[in-house]
Amino acid sequence: MIETDAVSIIIVNYNAGSSLTGCVAQVLTQAGEVIVVDNASSDSSLDDLESVFPNESRLKIVRNNRNLGFATACNIGADLATGNLFLFLNPDCYLHSYTVEKLASALVSNPDVGITGGLLLYPDGTEQGGGRRAVPTPWRSFVRAFGLSRFADRWPTLFFDFHLHKQPLPNEPIEVEAISGACTMVKRAVFEQVGFWDGDYFLHCEDLDLCMRVRQKMWKVLFVPDAPVIHYQGISSRPYPITCAWHKHKGMIRFYRKFFFYQYPGPLMWLVTIGVWLRFTGVAIYHSTRHVGRFFRLTGLAIYDSVRHVGQWLSLGHG
């Protein structure tokens, strides 16, 4: 049995509405403290939370004066945390009464495990795609984008799809390459060793980055199938589809350049960069009828970034 005082739950809030209060209410009894870091929300979510828990000693609230992004806000919460285990949790997640205990037990009982993640579920009970996955390398992303994973039965190594949720659910915790930042538990010592979240990601891909660095330090990443998490995906980001798509695709480019820059030939990385921004353009066009000005502004930035990255690869001799 893990002592609740050992766990610090860190929640980053940005206009999560009533979900924030509901999430905090569920997890307060499962941890020694809950730290909510608010990224300058404009809704009433933080005020509502304070009105429901006016004198809760286990609840700490940090109000940022601007939106610093997910990773930086997580780091602010971690700096204040007192537990030996950090659970980074999205405010649109609802945990079962035993979820924190399952994640913590899997983490503490395995000395070579540095990070654990739970079973992410849609409200209808079906599994979401990001809870257990392989790292989306440039090649794997290329395979997925062009539907080549249909050849995986014949050439499984070459045409492997990085999403694992279509595979049978394991009966016990298993090692995976990456889990989701929506529900991530990490040992304090491991978190400090790998250097916290990378604050140069604003939104998306910072969880892949953290898992990569944890594994580089020879710690295991564990998926815990009996730690269910109902994830009401996108409550904070839904009103800003183009902006969120921009940060997601920009984060993926940073992820590729950070970890795969020297592993792939320059021309392939150019194609990957162009492909990422073409995908963003397609997503942006889909949403552009309601967000025309934002679409043109961010598409222009995408084109600029693509040209700049190609120039960098050429100057470093990748041509």
C-alpha distance (Angstrom), angle and dihedral (degrees) to the residues before:
residue distance angle dihedral
M1 . . .
I2 3.80 . .
E3 3.80 116.6 .
T4 3.79 110.3 -119.4
D5 3.80 90.5 -135.5
A6 3.79 88.4 67.6
V7 3.82 91.1 66.1
S8 3.80 126.1 75.8
I9 3.81 113.8 -171.9
I10 3.81 115.0 -152.6
I11 3.80 118.9 -164.1
V12 3.80 123.7 -175.4
N13 3.79 111.5 -152.8
Y14 3.78 130.0 -161.3
N15 3.79 115.6 162.5
A16 3.80 93.2 -39.6
G17 3.80 92.8 153.4
S18 3.79 118.1 -159.3
S19 3.80 90.9 -14.5
L20 3.79 90.2 79.2
T21 3.81 94.7 59.5
G22 3.79 91.5 43.7
C23 3.80 92.4 50.4
V24 3.81 94.0 47.7
A25 3.81 92.0 46.6
Q26 3.80 90.2 56.3
V27 3.79 97.8 48.2
L28 3.81 103.1 38.4
T29 3.79 91.8 89.5
Q30 3.80 92.6 46.3
A31 3.81 98.1 60.2
G32 3.77 143.3 40.7
E33 3.78 90.9 -120.8
V34 3.79 141.3 1.0
I35 3.79 117.2 -147.7
V36 3.80 117.0 -164.0
V37 3.80 114.9 -165.0
D38 3.78 110.3 -166.6
N39 3.80 119.2 -155.0
A40 3.82 97.3 -150.1
S41 3.79 95.9 -71.5
S42 3.79 116.2 -162.4
D43 3.81 95.8 -157.8
S44 3.80 128.3 76.2
S45 3.81 96.4 -100.7
L46 3.79 95.8 111.4
D47 3.80 95.3 42.3
D48 3.80 89.8 49.1
L49 3.79 90.4 51.0
E50 3.79 92.4 51.4
S51 3.80 91.8 48.1
V52 3.81 92.0 53.1
F53 3.83 94.0 45.3
P54 3.83 105.0 29.1
N55 3.81 96.4 153.9
E56 3.79 104.6 23.5
S57 3.81 107.3 140.4
R58 3.80 93.3 -164.5
L59 3.81 92.3 58.0
K60 3.80 120.1 84.5
I61 3.80 121.9 -177.2
V62 3.79 127.1 -161.5
R63 3.79 119.2 -168.9
N64 3.81 114.6 -156.8
N65 3.79 115.1 -159.6
R66 3.81 91.3 -137.3
N67 3.78 139.8 17.2
L68 3.81 104.4 -82.0
G69 3.78 95.8 176.6
F70 3.78 130.8 -107.6
A71 3.81 100.2 -76.7
T72 3.80 96.7 48.1
A73 3.79 91.8 46.1
C74 3.82 90.2 50.6
N75 3.79 89.5 53.1
I76 3.80 91.0 51.5
G77 3.78 89.0 54.4
A78 3.79 92.5 46.5
D79 3.80 90.7 53.1
L80 3.81 88.7 58.8
A81 3.80 96.7 42.1
T82 3.80 120.6 109.5
G83 3.81 101.2 -172.1
N84 3.78 128.1 97.3
L85 3.81 91.3 -130.1
F86 3.81 123.4 53.9
L87 3.79 120.6 -155.9
F88 3.79 112.1 -166.5
L89 3.78 106.7 -160.2
N90 3.80 134.4 178.8
P91 3.81 115.2 -128.4
D92 3.80 90.3 -125.3
C93 3.81 91.2 63.3
Y94 3.79 124.5 100.0
L95 3.80 117.7 -162.4
H96 3.77 130.4 -156.9
S97 3.79 115.4 -119.5
Y98 3.80 90.8 -101.5
T99 3.82 100.5 40.6
V100 3.81 97.1 95.9
E101 3.79 90.6 46.6
K102 3.82 91.9 51.3
L103 3.81 92.9 49.1
A104 3.79 92.5 46.4
S105 3.80 94.5 46.5
A106 3.79 92.4 51.5
L107 3.79 89.5 48.8
V108 3.79 99.0 45.9
S109 3.81 97.6 39.4
N110 3.81 91.8 56.7
P111 3.81 111.3 61.4
D112 3.81 92.1 -167.3
V113 3.83 94.2 52.9
G114 3.78 116.7 94.6
I115 3.79 103.5 174.3
T116 3.80 138.1 23.3
G117 3.79 135.0 -168.3
G118 3.79 133.5 -169.3
L119 3.79 137.2 -129.4
L120 3.82 106.5 -78.3
L121 3.79 112.2 -147.6
Y122 3.78 135.2 -175.2
P123 3.81 114.2 -126.9
D124 3.82 88.9 -98.3
G125 3.81 90.0 60.3
T126 3.81 99.0 -106.9
E127 3.79 118.5 130.4
Q128 3.80 121.0 -100.6
G129 3.77 121.0 -133.8
G130 3.80 103.4 -119.6
G131 3.79 103.4 57.0
R132 3.80 94.3 83.9
R133 3.77 122.2 17.0
A134 3.74 147.0 137.2
V135 3.78 118.9 -109.8
P136 3.82 109.2 -82.6
T137 3.78 97.6 -126.1
P138 3.81 117.1 -172.8
W139 3.80 90.0 -98.8
R140 3.80 94.2 48.2
S141 3.79 90.0 48.8
F142 3.81 89.3 50.6
V143 3.82 89.7 51.1
R144 3.79 91.7 50.3
A145 3.81 95.1 44.1
F146 3.80 92.8 54.0
G147 3.80 97.3 38.9
L148 3.79 93.9 -114.4
S149 3.80 91.7 139.3
R150 3.81 86.8 86.6
F151 3.80 85.6 79.2
A152 3.82 92.1 56.5
D153 3.80 93.0 100.6
R154 3.79 89.7 62.8
W155 3.82 99.2 33.6
P156 3.82 105.4 19.9
T157 3.80 96.2 168.4
L158 3.78 95.2 49.7
F159 3.81 100.1 41.1
F160 3.79 101.6 33.5
D161 3.82 116.5 151.2
F162 3.81 113.3 -137.5
H163 3.83 94.9 -138.7
L164 3.80 111.9 91.3
H165 3.80 102.4 -179.3
K166 3.82 92.1 97.1
Q167 3.78 89.8 62.2
P168 3.82 118.8 89.0
L169 3.78 113.7 -79.3
P170 3.82 109.4 -104.5
N171 3.80 120.5 -122.6
E172 3.79 94.1 -131.4
P173 3.80 139.6 20.3
I174 3.79 112.9 -62.7
E175 3.77 135.0 -170.0
V176 3.81 115.5 -104.8
E177 3.77 134.3 171.0
A178 3.79 96.9 -118.0
I179 3.79 143.7 5.2
S180 3.79 132.7 -168.5
G181 3.79 126.1 -80.1
A182 3.81 87.9 -139.6
C183 3.81 88.3 82.0
T184 3.80 115.4 11.9
M185 3.79 126.3 156.7
V186 3.80 118.2 -168.4
K187 3.78 135.5 172.8
R188 3.79 112.7 -107.8
A189 3.82 91.7 -129.1
V190 3.81 91.4 52.4
F191 3.80 92.7 45.3
E192 3.79 91.1 52.7
Q193 3.80 91.9 44.6
V194 3.81 94.8 54.6
G195 3.81 93.0 44.5
F196 3.84 105.5 -107.9
W197 3.82 123.9 -89.6
D198 3.79 116.5 -30.7
G199 3.80 103.7 -107.7
D200 3.80 92.4 -159.9
Y201 3.80 87.2 80.5
F202 3.78 110.6 78.9
L203 3.80 100.1 -172.5
H204 3.82 130.6 -10.0
C205 3.83 131.8 15.5
E206 3.80 94.2 43.3
D207 3.82 87.8 104.6
L208 3.81 91.1 55.8
D209 3.79 88.6 48.7
L210 3.81 92.8 51.6
C211 3.81 92.5 48.3
M212 3.81 90.7 49.7
R213 3.80 92.4 52.4
V214 3.81 92.4 45.0
R215 3.80 90.0 53.9
Q216 3.81 91.8 45.1
K217 3.82 87.0 60.0
M218 3.82 87.9 54.2
W219 3.81 96.2 -106.9
K220 3.79 119.9 135.1
V221 3.80 126.1 -120.8
L222 3.79 111.5 -140.1
F223 3.80 130.5 -159.3
V224 3.83 111.0 -152.5
P225 3.83 109.7 -157.5
D226 3.81 95.9 -172.0
A227 3.82 92.7 57.2
P228 3.82 101.1 84.3
V229 3.80 122.5 -163.2
I230 3.80 122.0 -174.3
H231 3.79 104.0 -147.5
Y232 3.80 118.9 -163.4
Q233 3.77 90.1 -161.5
G234 3.79 122.4 -143.1
I235 3.82 103.5 6.1
S236 3.80 92.1 142.2
S237 3.80 97.4 35.5
R238 3.81 101.0 41.5
P239 3.83 95.2 89.0
Y240 3.84 90.7 54.0
P241 3.82 106.1 46.9
I242 3.81 98.1 154.3
T243 3.81 95.0 44.8
C244 3.79 91.0 48.1
A245 3.80 91.2 47.5
W246 3.80 88.9 51.1
H247 3.81 92.8 53.5
K248 3.81 91.9 44.0
H249 3.80 93.9 53.5
K250 3.78 93.2 40.6
G251 3.80 89.0 51.2
M252 3.79 90.9 51.3
I253 3.79 91.0 53.4
R254 3.81 89.8 51.1
F255 3.80 90.3 48.2
Y256 3.81 92.7 51.3
R257 3.79 93.8 46.3
K258 3.81 93.0 46.2
F259 3.79 98.4 50.4
F260 3.82 107.5 18.7
F261 3.79 104.2 32.0
Y262 3.81 95.0 111.6
Q263 3.81 97.9 30.2
Y264 3.79 97.5 68.6
P265 3.81 130.8 51.4
G266 3.79 116.1 -101.0
P267 3.84 97.1 -113.0
L268 3.81 91.3 54.3
M269 3.80 91.2 50.5
W270 3.81 89.8 49.9
L271 3.78 89.1 53.6
V272 3.80 90.6 47.3
T273 3.80 91.4 50.8
I274 3.79 92.7 48.1
G275 3.79 90.5 44.9
V276 3.80 92.4 52.1
W277 3.79 92.3 51.6
L278 3.79 92.6 43.8
R279 3.77 87.7 54.5
F280 3.79 89.9 50.0
T281 3.80 89.3 50.4
G282 3.78 90.4 52.9
V283 3.80 92.3 49.5
A284 3.80 90.9 46.0
I285 3.81 92.7 50.2
Y286 3.79 88.6 52.0
H287 3.80 90.3 57.7
S288 3.79 97.5 31.3
T289 3.79 98.6 98.1
R290 3.80 88.4 78.1
H291 3.79 98.6 29.6
V292 3.80 105.9 38.1
G293 3.82 98.8 147.5
R294 3.79 94.1 47.5
F295 3.81 90.5 47.9
F296 3.82 94.2 56.9
R297 3.80 93.5 43.2
L298 3.82 95.2 51.0
T299 3.81 93.8 40.2
G300 3.80 88.4 55.6
L301 3.79 89.8 51.7
A302 3.80 89.9 49.3
I303 3.81 91.9 53.8
Y304 3.79 90.1 47.8
D305 3.81 92.0 50.5
S306 3.81 91.8 48.8
V307 3.80 92.6 52.6
R308 3.80 91.8 45.0
H309 3.81 93.6 50.6
V310 3.81 92.9 48.2
G311 3.79 88.8 51.1
Q312 3.79 91.0 51.3
W313 3.81 92.3 51.3
L314 3.80 90.8 49.0
S315 3.82 92.3 49.4
L316 3.80 90.4 51.1
G317 3.77 92.8 54.0
H318 3.79 100.1 -101.8
G319 3.78 93.6 125.5
